[in-house]
Amino acid sequence: MDFIINSGTSSDGSGMEEMCGGFKLNRTQRFIGFGACFGGGFIVTILSSLFLATGNILLFALFYTFGNILSLMSTGFLIGFGKQVKKMFDSSRLISTIIYLASIVATLLVAILLGSVFLVIICLIVQFFALFWYSASYVPFVQDMIKNCFKGLVGGSS
């Protein structure tokens, strides 16, 4: 019970401050930061659909992308922002990270320069699946399970 009540300061020897990239945040503050970023990102992403409904593709793309980035940043409060960036560019996540970041740039460029609803939606779909694949890389064997399920759906043999 002391673990739950304890604020997670450096005096507890848990090393939690180092996990948060050197920020002097206690355990409660890190969880609040995580929840605020993740929840805020989710809300901003959902609210982006209002701009799509009104036909404002630029604001839709900006809000959707910002919401996803905010949600992604939330884990930085838990493991540390420097460690998160290192993990993003780890060899097991490099391709999905590059695709995700490229799809963010493509989404914004298409929305700003072309204003094409269809192309923005395509970029957002790529962005979503790249983020999904990236996230799945953190859970052991989930990527393999997804591959096997997809193979089963398309009739491929294992």
QUIGI-V386453 format. One record per residue. N is the residue number from 1. RES is the residue in one letter. SS is DSSP state (~ for helix, > for strand, _ for the rest). D_FIRST is the distance of its C-alpha to the first C-alpha in whole Angstrom. Layout:
BEGIN
n & res & ss & d_first
N & RES & SS & D_FIRST
N & RES & SS & D_FIRST
END
This chain:
BEGIN
n & res & ss & d_first
1 & M & _ & 0
2 & D & ~ & 4
3 & F & ~ & 5
4 & I & ~ & 5
5 & I & ~ & 6
6 & N & _ & 8
7 & S & _ & 12
8 & G & _ & 13
9 & T & _ & 16
10 & S & ~ & 18
11 & S & ~ & 17
12 & D & ~ & 14
13 & G & _ & 16
14 & S & _ & 15
15 & G & _ & 19
16 & M & ~ & 17
17 & E & ~ & 20
18 & E & ~ & 23
19 & M & ~ & 22
20 & C & _ & 23
21 & G & _ & 26
22 & G & _ & 26
23 & F & _ & 25
24 & K & _ & 23
25 & L & _ & 20
26 & N & _ & 17
27 & R & ~ & 14
28 & T & ~ & 15
29 & Q & ~ & 18
30 & R & ~ & 19
31 & F & ~ & 17
32 & I & ~ & 19
33 & G & ~ & 22
34 & F & ~ & 22
35 & G & ~ & 22
36 & A & ~ & 25
37 & C & ~ & 27
38 & F & ~ & 26
39 & G & ~ & 27
40 & G & ~ & 30
41 & G & ~ & 31
42 & F & ~ & 31
43 & I & ~ & 33
44 & V & ~ & 35
45 & T & ~ & 36
46 & I & ~ & 37
47 & L & ~ & 39
48 & S & ~ & 41
49 & S & ~ & 42
50 & L & ~ & 44
51 & F & ~ & 46
52 & L & ~ & 47
53 & A & ~ & 48
54 & T & _ & 50
55 & G & _ & 52
56 & N & _ & 50
57 & I & ~ & 50
58 & L & ~ & 49
59 & L & ~ & 46
60 & F & ~ & 45
61 & A & ~ & 45
62 & L & ~ & 43
63 & F & ~ & 40
64 & Y & ~ & 40
65 & T & ~ & 39
66 & F & ~ & 37
67 & G & ~ & 35
68 & N & ~ & 34
69 & I & ~ & 34
70 & L & ~ & 32
71 & S & ~ & 29
72 & L & ~ & 30
73 & M & ~ & 29
74 & S & _ & 26
75 & T & _ & 24
76 & G & ~ & 26
77 & F & ~ & 23
78 & L & ~ & 20
79 & I & ~ & 22
80 & G & _ & 25
81 & F & ~ & 28
82 & G & ~ & 30
83 & K & ~ & 28
84 & Q & ~ & 29
85 & V & ~ & 33
86 & K & ~ & 33
87 & K & ~ & 31
88 & M & ~ & 34
89 & F & _ & 37
90 & D & _ & 36
91 & S & _ & 38
92 & S & _ & 37
93 & R & _ & 36
94 & L & ~ & 39
95 & I & ~ & 41
96 & S & ~ & 39
97 & T & ~ & 38
98 & I & ~ & 42
99 & I & ~ & 43
100 & Y & ~ & 40
101 & L & ~ & 41
102 & A & ~ & 45
103 & S & ~ & 44
104 & I & ~ & 43
105 & V & ~ & 46
106 & A & ~ & 48
107 & T & ~ & 47
108 & L & ~ & 47
109 & L & ~ & 50
110 & V & ~ & 52
111 & A & ~ & 51
112 & I & ~ & 52
113 & L & ~ & 55
114 & L & ~ & 56
115 & G & _ & 54
116 & S & _ & 55
117 & V & ~ & 52
118 & F & ~ & 53
119 & L & ~ & 52
120 & V & ~ & 49
121 & I & ~ & 48
122 & I & ~ & 48
123 & C & ~ & 46
124 & L & ~ & 43
125 & I & ~ & 43
126 & V & ~ & 44
127 & Q & ~ & 41
128 & F & ~ & 39
129 & F & ~ & 39
130 & A & ~ & 39
131 & L & ~ & 35
132 & F & ~ & 35
133 & W & ~ & 36
134 & Y & ~ & 34
135 & S & ~ & 31
136 & A & ~ & 31
137 & S & _ & 32
138 & Y & _ & 28
139 & V & _ & 27
140 & P & _ & 29
141 & F & _ & 32
142 & V & ~ & 32
143 & Q & ~ & 35
144 & D & ~ & 37
145 & M & ~ & 36
146 & I & ~ & 37
147 & K & ~ & 41
148 & N & ~ & 41
149 & C & ~ & 41
150 & F & ~ & 43
151 & K & ~ & 46
152 & G & ~ & 46
153 & L & ~ & 46
154 & V & ~ & 49
155 & G & _ & 51
156 & G & _ & 50
157 & S & _ & 50
158 & S & _ & 47
END
